[in-house]
Amino acid sequence: MNVLTQLLLGLGALTLIAVVGTFVGITMATIDDIIAEREQERERSKWRTKK
């Protein structure tokens, strides 16, 4: 295996890690947003029942 092949494999692996990391980050942020929206909705419904 020559140096160029190793370099390309290394870059490919780093790119794959970056893509997967970005996907996981976006997914976690989306899940956090959904949880926050549900908590806000719970708070709103508490206020409605108190009135």
C-alpha distance matrix in Angstrom:
0.0 3.8 6.8 8.3 6.4 6.9 10.3 11.2 10.6 12.7 15.2 15.6 16.3 18.7 20.4 20.9 22.4 24.6 25.8 26.7 28.4 30.4 31.5 32.5 34.4 36.2 37.1 38.5 40.5 41.9 43.0 44.6 46.5 47.8 48.9 50.7 52.4 53.7 55.0 56.8 58.3 59.5 61.2 62.8 64.2 65.6 67.4 68.8 70.1 71.7 73.8
3.8 0.0 3.8 5.6 5.5 6.5 8.8 10.3 10.9 12.5 14.5 15.6 16.8 18.6 20.2 21.4 22.9 24.6 26.0 27.3 28.7 30.5 31.9 33.2 34.7 36.5 37.8 39.1 40.8 42.4 43.7 45.1 46.9 48.4 49.6 51.1 52.9 54.4 55.6 57.2 58.9 60.3 61.7 63.3 64.9 66.3 67.9 69.3 70.9 72.4 74.3
6.8 3.8 0.0 3.8 5.5 5.1 6.1 8.6 9.9 10.4 12.2 14.1 15.2 16.4 18.2 19.8 21.0 22.4 24.2 25.7 26.7 28.4 30.2 31.4 32.6 34.5 36.0 37.2 38.7 40.5 41.9 43.0 44.8 46.5 47.7 49.0 50.9 52.5 53.6 55.1 56.9 58.4 59.6 61.2 62.9 64.3 65.8 67.3 69.0 70.3 72.2
8.3 5.6 3.8 0.0 3.8 5.4 5.0 6.2 8.6 9.8 10.5 12.1 14.2 15.3 16.3 18.2 19.9 20.9 22.3 24.2 25.5 26.7 28.5 30.1 31.2 32.8 34.5 35.9 37.2 38.8 40.5 41.8 43.2 45.0 46.4 47.7 49.3 51.1 52.4 53.7 55.4 57.0 58.3 59.7 61.4 63.0 64.4 65.8 67.5 69.0 70.7
6.4 5.5 5.5 3.8 0.0 3.8 5.4 5.1 6.1 8.5 9.9 10.4 12.2 14.2 15.2 16.3 18.3 19.9 20.9 22.4 24.1 25.6 26.9 28.4 30.0 31.5 32.8 34.4 36.0 37.4 38.8 40.4 42.0 43.4 44.9 46.4 48.0 49.5 50.9 52.4 54.0 55.5 57.0 58.4 60.0 61.5 63.1 64.4 66.0 67.6 69.5
6.9 6.5 5.1 5.4 3.8 0.0 3.8 5.5 5.1 6.1 8.6 9.8 10.5 12.2 14.1 15.2 16.5 18.3 19.9 21.0 22.3 24.2 25.7 26.8 28.3 30.2 31.5 32.7 34.4 36.1 37.3 38.7 40.5 42.1 43.2 44.7 46.5 48.0 49.2 50.8 52.5 53.9 55.3 56.9 58.5 59.8 61.5 63.0 64.5 65.9 67.9
10.3 8.8 6.1 5.0 5.4 3.8 0.0 3.8 5.5 5.1 6.2 8.5 9.9 10.6 12.2 14.2 15.4 16.4 18.3 20.0 20.9 22.4 24.3 25.7 26.7 28.5 30.2 31.4 32.7 34.5 36.1 37.2 38.8 40.6 41.9 43.1 44.9 46.7 47.8 49.2 51.0 52.5 53.7 55.3 57.0 58.4 59.9 61.4 63.1 64.5 66.3
11.2 10.3 8.6 6.2 5.1 5.5 3.8 0.0 3.8 5.4 5.1 6.0 8.6 9.9 10.4 12.1 14.2 15.2 16.3 18.2 19.7 20.9 22.4 24.2 25.4 26.8 28.4 30.0 31.4 32.8 34.5 35.9 37.3 38.9 40.5 41.8 43.3 45.1 46.5 47.8 49.4 51.1 52.4 53.8 55.5 57.1 58.5 59.8 61.6 63.1 64.8
10.6 10.9 9.9 8.6 6.1 5.1 5.5 3.8 0.0 3.8 5.5 5.0 6.1 8.6 9.8 10.4 12.3 14.2 15.2 16.4 18.1 19.8 21.0 22.4 24.1 25.7 26.9 28.4 30.1 31.5 32.8 34.4 36.1 37.5 38.8 40.5 42.1 43.5 44.9 46.5 48.0 49.5 51.0 52.5 54.0 55.5 57.2 58.5 60.1 61.7 63.5
12.7 12.5 10.4 9.8 8.5 6.1 5.1 5.4 3.8 0.0 3.8 5.4 5.1 6.2 8.6 9.9 10.6 12.3 14.3 15.4 16.4 18.3 20.0 21.1 22.3 24.3 25.7 26.8 28.4 30.3 31.5 32.7 34.6 36.2 37.4 38.7 40.6 42.2 43.3 44.9 46.6 48.0 49.3 50.9 52.6 53.9 55.5 57.0 58.6 60.0 61.9
15.2 14.5 12.2 10.5 9.9 8.6 6.2 5.1 5.5 3.8 0.0 3.8 5.4 5.1 6.1 8.5 9.8 10.4 12.2 14.2 15.1 16.3 18.3 19.8 20.8 22.4 24.2 25.5 26.7 28.5 30.1 31.3 32.8 34.6 36.0 37.2 38.9 40.7 41.9 43.2 45.0 46.6 47.8 49.2 51.0 52.5 53.9 55.4 57.1 58.5 60.3
15.6 15.6 14.1 12.1 10.4 9.8 8.5 6.0 5.0 5.4 3.8 0.0 3.8 5.5 5.1 6.1 8.6 9.8 10.5 12.2 14.0 15.3 16.5 18.2 19.8 21.1 22.5 24.2 25.7 27.0 28.5 30.1 31.6 33.0 34.6 36.1 37.6 39.2 40.7 42.1 43.6 45.2 46.7 48.0 49.6 51.2 52.8 54.0 55.7 57.3 59.1
16.3 16.8 15.2 14.2 12.2 10.5 9.9 8.6 6.1 5.1 5.4 3.8 0.0 3.8 5.4 5.1 6.2 8.6 9.9 10.6 12.1 14.2 15.4 16.4 18.1 20.0 21.0 22.4 24.2 25.8 26.9 28.4 30.2 31.6 32.8 34.5 36.2 37.6 38.9 40.6 42.1 43.5 45.0 46.6 48.1 49.5 51.2 52.6 54.1 55.6 57.6
18.7 18.6 16.4 15.3 14.2 12.2 10.6 9.9 8.6 6.2 5.1 5.5 3.8 0.0 3.8 5.4 5.1 6.1 8.6 9.9 10.4 12.2 14.2 15.2 16.2 18.2 19.8 20.8 22.3 24.2 25.6 26.7 28.4 30.2 31.4 32.6 34.5 36.2 37.3 38.7 40.6 42.0 43.2 44.8 46.5 47.9 49.4 50.9 52.6 53.9 55.8
20.4 20.2 18.2 16.3 15.2 14.1 12.2 10.4 9.8 8.6 6.1 5.1 5.4 3.8 0.0 3.8 5.4 5.0 6.1 8.6 9.7 10.5 12.3 14.2 15.1 16.5 18.3 19.9 21.0 22.5 24.3 25.6 27.0 28.7 30.3 31.5 33.0 34.8 36.2 37.4 39.1 40.8 42.1 43.4 45.2 46.7 48.2 49.5 51.3 52.8 54.5
20.9 21.4 19.8 18.2 16.3 15.2 14.2 12.1 10.4 9.9 8.5 6.1 5.1 5.4 3.8 0.0 3.8 5.4 5.2 6.1 8.4 9.9 10.6 12.2 14.1 15.4 16.5 18.2 19.9 21.1 22.5 24.2 25.8 27.1 28.6 30.2 31.7 33.2 34.7 36.2 37.6 39.2 40.8 42.2 43.6 45.3 46.9 48.1 49.7 51.4 53.2
22.4 22.9 21.0 19.9 18.3 16.5 15.4 14.2 12.3 10.6 9.8 8.6 6.2 5.1 5.4 3.8 0.0 3.8 5.5 5.2 5.9 8.5 9.9 10.4 12.0 14.2 15.2 16.2 18.1 19.8 20.9 22.2 24.2 25.7 26.8 28.3 30.2 31.6 32.8 34.4 36.1 37.4 38.8 40.5 42.0 43.4 45.1 46.5 48.0 49.5 51.5
24.6 24.6 22.4 20.9 19.9 18.3 16.4 15.2 14.2 12.3 10.4 9.8 8.6 6.1 5.0 5.4 3.8 0.0 3.8 5.6 5.1 6.0 8.6 9.9 10.3 12.2 14.1 15.2 16.3 18.2 19.9 20.9 22.4 24.3 25.7 26.8 28.5 30.3 31.5 32.8 34.6 36.2 37.4 38.8 40.6 42.1 43.5 45.0 46.7 48.1 49.9
25.8 26.0 24.2 22.3 20.9 19.9 18.3 16.3 15.2 14.3 12.2 10.5 9.9 8.6 6.1 5.2 5.5 3.8 0.0 3.8 5.4 5.1 6.2 8.6 9.9 10.6 12.3 14.3 15.4 16.5 18.4 20.0 21.2 22.7 24.4 25.8 27.1 28.9 30.4 31.7 33.1 34.9 36.4 37.6 39.2 40.9 42.4 43.6 45.4 47.0 48.7
26.7 27.3 25.7 24.2 22.4 21.0 20.0 18.2 16.4 15.4 14.2 12.2 10.6 9.9 8.6 6.1 5.2 5.6 3.8 0.0 3.8 5.5 5.1 6.1 8.5 9.9 10.5 12.2 14.2 15.3 16.4 18.3 20.0 21.1 22.5 24.3 25.8 27.1 28.6 30.3 31.7 33.1 34.8 36.2 37.6 39.2 40.9 42.1 43.7 45.3 47.2
28.4 28.7 26.7 25.5 24.1 22.3 20.9 19.7 18.1 16.4 15.1 14.0 12.1 10.4 9.7 8.4 5.9 5.1 5.4 3.8 0.0 3.8 5.4 5.1 6.0 8.6 9.8 10.5 12.2 14.2 15.3 16.4 18.3 20.0 21.0 22.4 24.3 25.8 26.9 28.5 30.3 31.6 33.0 34.6 36.2 37.6 39.2 40.7 42.2 43.6 45.6
30.4 30.5 28.4 26.7 25.6 24.2 22.4 20.9 19.8 18.3 16.3 15.3 14.2 12.2 10.5 9.9 8.5 6.0 5.1 5.5 3.8 0.0 3.8 5.5 5.0 6.1 8.5 9.9 10.5 12.2 14.2 15.3 16.5 18.4 20.0 21.0 22.6 24.5 25.8 27.0 28.7 30.4 31.7 33.0 34.8 36.3 37.7 39.1 40.9 42.3 44.0
31.5 31.9 30.2 28.5 26.9 25.7 24.3 22.4 21.0 20.0 18.3 16.5 15.4 14.2 12.3 10.6 9.9 8.6 6.2 5.1 5.4 3.8 0.0 3.8 5.4 5.2 6.1 8.6 10.0 10.6 12.3 14.2 15.4 16.6 18.4 20.0 21.2 22.8 24.5 25.9 27.1 28.9 30.5 31.7 33.2 34.9 36.5 37.6 39.3 41.0 42.7
32.5 33.2 31.4 30.1 28.4 26.8 25.7 24.2 22.4 21.1 19.8 18.2 16.4 15.2 14.2 12.2 10.4 9.9 8.6 6.1 5.1 5.5 3.8 0.0 3.8 5.5 5.1 6.1 8.6 9.8 10.5 12.2 14.2 15.3 16.4 18.3 20.0 21.2 22.6 24.3 25.8 27.1 28.7 30.3 31.7 33.1 34.9 36.2 37.7 39.3 41.3
34.4 34.7 32.6 31.2 30.0 28.3 26.7 25.4 24.1 22.3 20.8 19.8 18.1 16.2 15.1 14.1 12.0 10.3 9.9 8.5 6.0 5.0 5.4 3.8 0.0 3.8 5.4 5.2 6.2 8.6 9.9 10.5 12.3 14.3 15.4 16.5 18.4 20.1 21.1 22.6 24.4 25.9 27.1 28.6 30.4 31.7 33.2 34.8 36.4 37.8 39.6
36.2 36.5 34.5 32.8 31.5 30.2 28.5 26.8 25.7 24.3 22.4 21.1 20.0 18.2 16.5 15.4 14.2 12.2 10.6 9.9 8.6 6.1 5.2 5.5 3.8 0.0 3.8 5.5 5.1 6.1 8.6 9.9 10.6 12.4 14.3 15.3 16.5 18.5 20.1 21.1 22.6 24.5 25.8 27.0 28.7 30.5 31.8 33.0 34.9 36.5 38.0
37.1 37.8 36.0 34.5 32.8 31.5 30.2 28.4 26.9 25.7 24.2 22.5 21.0 19.8 18.3 16.5 15.2 14.1 12.3 10.5 9.8 8.5 6.1 5.1 5.4 3.8 0.0 3.8 5.5 5.1 6.2 8.6 9.9 10.6 12.4 14.3 15.4 16.7 18.5 20.1 21.2 22.8 24.6 25.9 27.2 28.9 30.6 31.7 33.3 35.1 36.9
38.5 39.1 37.2 35.9 34.4 32.7 31.4 30.0 28.4 26.8 25.5 24.2 22.4 20.8 19.9 18.2 16.2 15.2 14.3 12.2 10.5 9.9 8.6 6.1 5.2 5.5 3.8 0.0 3.8 5.4 5.1 6.1 8.6 9.9 10.5 12.2 14.2 15.4 16.5 18.4 20.0 21.2 22.7 24.4 25.8 27.1 28.9 30.4 31.8 33.3 35.3
40.5 40.8 38.7 37.2 36.0 34.4 32.7 31.4 30.1 28.4 26.7 25.7 24.2 22.3 21.0 19.9 18.1 16.3 15.4 14.2 12.2 10.5 10.0 8.6 6.2 5.1 5.5 3.8 0.0 3.8 5.5 5.0 6.2 8.7 9.9 10.5 12.3 14.4 15.4 16.5 18.4 20.1 21.1 22.5 24.4 25.8 27.2 28.7 30.5 31.8 33.6
41.9 42.4 40.5 38.8 37.4 36.1 34.5 32.8 31.5 30.3 28.5 27.0 25.8 24.2 22.5 21.1 19.8 18.2 16.5 15.3 14.2 12.2 10.6 9.8 8.6 6.1 5.1 5.4 3.8 0.0 3.8 5.4 5.1 6.3 8.7 9.9 10.6 12.5 14.4 15.4 16.6 18.6 20.1 21.1 22.7 24.6 26.0 27.1 28.9 30.6 32.2
43.0 43.7 41.9 40.5 38.8 37.3 36.1 34.5 32.8 31.5 30.1 28.5 26.9 25.6 24.3 22.5 20.9 19.9 18.4 16.4 15.3 14.2 12.3 10.5 9.9 8.6 6.2 5.1 5.5 3.8 0.0 3.8 5.4 5.1 6.2 8.6 9.9 10.7 12.4 14.3 15.4 16.7 18.6 20.0 21.2 22.8 24.7 25.8 27.2 29.0 30.9
44.6 45.1 43.0 41.8 40.4 38.7 37.2 35.9 34.4 32.7 31.3 30.1 28.4 26.7 25.6 24.2 22.2 20.9 20.0 18.3 16.4 15.3 14.2 12.2 10.5 9.9 8.6 6.1 5.0 5.4 3.8 0.0 3.8 5.5 5.1 6.1 8.6 10.0 10.6 12.3 14.3 15.4 16.6 18.4 20.1 21.2 22.9 24.5 26.0 27.3 29.3
46.5 46.9 44.8 43.2 42.0 40.5 38.8 37.3 36.1 34.6 32.8 31.6 30.2 28.4 27.0 25.8 24.2 22.4 21.2 20.0 18.3 16.5 15.4 14.2 12.3 10.6 9.9 8.6 6.2 5.1 5.4 3.8 0.0 3.8 5.5 5.1 6.1 8.7 9.9 10.5 12.3 14.3 15.4 16.4 18.4 20.0 21.2 22.6 24.5 25.9 27.5
47.8 48.4 46.5 45.0 43.4 42.1 40.6 38.9 37.5 36.2 34.6 33.0 31.6 30.2 28.7 27.1 25.7 24.3 22.7 21.1 20.0 18.4 16.6 15.3 14.3 12.4 10.6 9.9 8.7 6.3 5.1 5.5 3.8 0.0 3.8 5.5 5.1 6.3 8.7 9.9 10.6 12.5 14.4 15.3 16.6 18.6 20.2 21.1 22.7 24.6 26.3
48.9 49.6 47.7 46.4 44.9 43.2 41.9 40.5 38.8 37.4 36.0 34.6 32.8 31.4 30.3 28.6 26.8 25.7 24.4 22.5 21.0 20.0 18.4 16.4 15.4 14.3 12.4 10.5 9.9 8.7 6.2 5.1 5.5 3.8 0.0 3.8 5.5 5.2 6.3 8.7 9.9 10.7 12.5 14.3 15.4 16.7 18.7 20.1 21.3 22.9 25.0
50.7 51.1 49.0 47.7 46.4 44.7 43.1 41.8 40.5 38.7 37.2 36.1 34.5 32.6 31.5 30.2 28.3 26.8 25.8 24.3 22.4 21.0 20.0 18.3 16.5 15.3 14.3 12.2 10.5 9.9 8.6 6.1 5.1 5.5 3.8 0.0 3.8 5.4 5.1 6.2 8.6 9.9 10.6 12.4 14.3 15.4 16.8 18.5 20.2 21.3 23.2
52.4 52.9 50.9 49.3 48.0 46.5 44.9 43.3 42.1 40.6 38.9 37.6 36.2 34.5 33.0 31.7 30.2 28.5 27.1 25.8 24.3 22.6 21.2 20.0 18.4 16.5 15.4 14.2 12.3 10.6 9.9 8.6 6.1 5.1 5.5 3.8 0.0 3.8 5.4 5.1 6.2 8.7 9.9 10.5 12.3 14.3 15.4 16.5 18.5 20.1 21.6
53.7 54.4 52.5 51.1 49.5 48.0 46.7 45.1 43.5 42.2 40.7 39.2 37.6 36.2 34.8 33.2 31.6 30.3 28.9 27.1 25.8 24.5 22.8 21.2 20.1 18.5 16.7 15.4 14.4 12.5 10.7 10.0 8.7 6.3 5.2 5.4 3.8 0.0 3.8 5.4 5.0 6.2 8.7 9.8 10.5 12.4 14.4 15.2 16.6 18.5 20.4
55.0 55.6 53.6 52.4 50.9 49.2 47.8 46.5 44.9 43.3 41.9 40.7 38.9 37.3 36.2 34.7 32.8 31.5 30.4 28.6 26.9 25.8 24.5 22.6 21.1 20.1 18.5 16.5 15.4 14.4 12.4 10.6 9.9 8.7 6.3 5.1 5.4 3.8 0.0 3.8 5.4 5.0 6.3 8.7 9.9 10.6 12.6 14.3 15.5 16.7 19.0
56.8 57.2 55.1 53.7 52.4 50.8 49.2 47.8 46.5 44.9 43.2 42.1 40.6 38.7 37.4 36.2 34.4 32.8 31.7 30.3 28.5 27.0 25.9 24.3 22.6 21.1 20.1 18.4 16.5 15.4 14.3 12.3 10.5 9.9 8.7 6.2 5.1 5.4 3.8 0.0 3.8 5.4 5.1 6.2 8.6 9.8 10.7 12.4 14.4 15.5 17.1
58.3 58.9 56.9 55.4 54.0 52.5 51.0 49.4 48.0 46.6 45.0 43.6 42.1 40.6 39.1 37.6 36.1 34.6 33.1 31.7 30.3 28.7 27.1 25.8 24.4 22.6 21.2 20.0 18.4 16.6 15.4 14.3 12.3 10.6 9.9 8.6 6.2 5.0 5.4 3.8 0.0 3.8 5.4 5.0 6.2 8.6 9.9 10.5 12.4 14.3 15.7
59.5 60.3 58.4 57.0 55.5 53.9 52.5 51.1 49.5 48.0 46.6 45.2 43.5 42.0 40.8 39.2 37.4 36.2 34.9 33.1 31.6 30.4 28.9 27.1 25.9 24.5 22.8 21.2 20.1 18.6 16.7 15.4 14.3 12.5 10.7 9.9 8.7 6.2 5.0 5.4 3.8 0.0 3.8 5.4 5.1 6.2 8.7 9.8 10.6 12.4 14.7
61.2 61.7 59.6 58.3 57.0 55.3 53.7 52.4 51.0 49.3 47.8 46.7 45.0 43.2 42.1 40.8 38.8 37.4 36.4 34.8 33.0 31.7 30.5 28.7 27.1 25.8 24.6 22.7 21.1 20.1 18.6 16.6 15.4 14.4 12.5 10.6 9.9 8.7 6.3 5.1 5.4 3.8 0.0 3.8 5.5 5.1 6.4 8.8 10.1 10.7 12.9
62.8 63.3 61.2 59.7 58.4 56.9 55.3 53.8 52.5 50.9 49.2 48.0 46.6 44.8 43.4 42.2 40.5 38.8 37.6 36.2 34.6 33.0 31.7 30.3 28.6 27.0 25.9 24.4 22.5 21.1 20.0 18.4 16.4 15.3 14.3 12.4 10.5 9.8 8.7 6.2 5.0 5.4 3.8 0.0 3.8 5.4 5.1 6.3 8.8 10.0 11.1
64.2 64.9 62.9 61.4 60.0 58.5 57.0 55.5 54.0 52.6 51.0 49.6 48.1 46.5 45.2 43.6 42.0 40.6 39.2 37.6 36.2 34.8 33.2 31.7 30.4 28.7 27.2 25.8 24.4 22.7 21.2 20.1 18.4 16.6 15.4 14.3 12.3 10.5 9.9 8.6 6.2 5.1 5.5 3.8 0.0 3.8 5.4 4.9 6.2 8.6 10.2
65.6 66.3 64.3 63.0 61.5 59.8 58.4 57.1 55.5 53.9 52.5 51.2 49.5 47.9 46.7 45.3 43.4 42.1 40.9 39.2 37.6 36.3 34.9 33.1 31.7 30.5 28.9 27.1 25.8 24.6 22.8 21.2 20.0 18.6 16.7 15.4 14.3 12.4 10.6 9.8 8.6 6.2 5.1 5.4 3.8 0.0 3.8 5.4 5.2 6.2 8.9
67.4 67.9 65.8 64.4 63.1 61.5 59.9 58.5 57.2 55.5 53.9 52.8 51.2 49.4 48.2 46.9 45.1 43.5 42.4 40.9 39.2 37.7 36.5 34.9 33.2 31.8 30.6 28.9 27.2 26.0 24.7 22.9 21.2 20.2 18.7 16.8 15.4 14.4 12.6 10.7 9.9 8.7 6.4 5.1 5.4 3.8 0.0 3.8 5.5 5.1 6.5
68.8 69.3 67.3 65.8 64.4 63.0 61.4 59.8 58.5 57.0 55.4 54.0 52.6 50.9 49.5 48.1 46.5 45.0 43.6 42.1 40.7 39.1 37.6 36.2 34.8 33.0 31.7 30.4 28.7 27.1 25.8 24.5 22.6 21.1 20.1 18.5 16.5 15.2 14.3 12.4 10.5 9.8 8.8 6.3 4.9 5.4 3.8 0.0 3.8 5.5 5.6
70.1 70.9 69.0 67.5 66.0 64.5 63.1 61.6 60.1 58.6 57.1 55.7 54.1 52.6 51.3 49.7 48.0 46.7 45.4 43.7 42.2 40.9 39.3 37.7 36.4 34.9 33.3 31.8 30.5 28.9 27.2 26.0 24.5 22.7 21.3 20.2 18.5 16.6 15.5 14.4 12.4 10.6 10.1 8.8 6.2 5.2 5.5 3.8 0.0 3.8 5.6
71.7 72.4 70.3 69.0 67.6 65.9 64.5 63.1 61.7 60.0 58.5 57.3 55.6 53.9 52.8 51.4 49.5 48.1 47.0 45.3 43.6 42.3 41.0 39.3 37.8 36.5 35.1 33.3 31.8 30.6 29.0 27.3 25.9 24.6 22.9 21.3 20.1 18.5 16.7 15.5 14.3 12.4 10.7 10.0 8.6 6.2 5.1 5.5 3.8 0.0 3.8
73.8 74.3 72.2 70.7 69.5 67.9 66.3 64.8 63.5 61.9 60.3 59.1 57.6 55.8 54.5 53.2 51.5 49.9 48.7 47.2 45.6 44.0 42.7 41.3 39.6 38.0 36.9 35.3 33.6 32.2 30.9 29.3 27.5 26.3 25.0 23.2 21.6 20.4 19.0 17.1 15.7 14.7 12.9 11.1 10.2 8.9 6.5 5.6 5.6 3.8 0.0
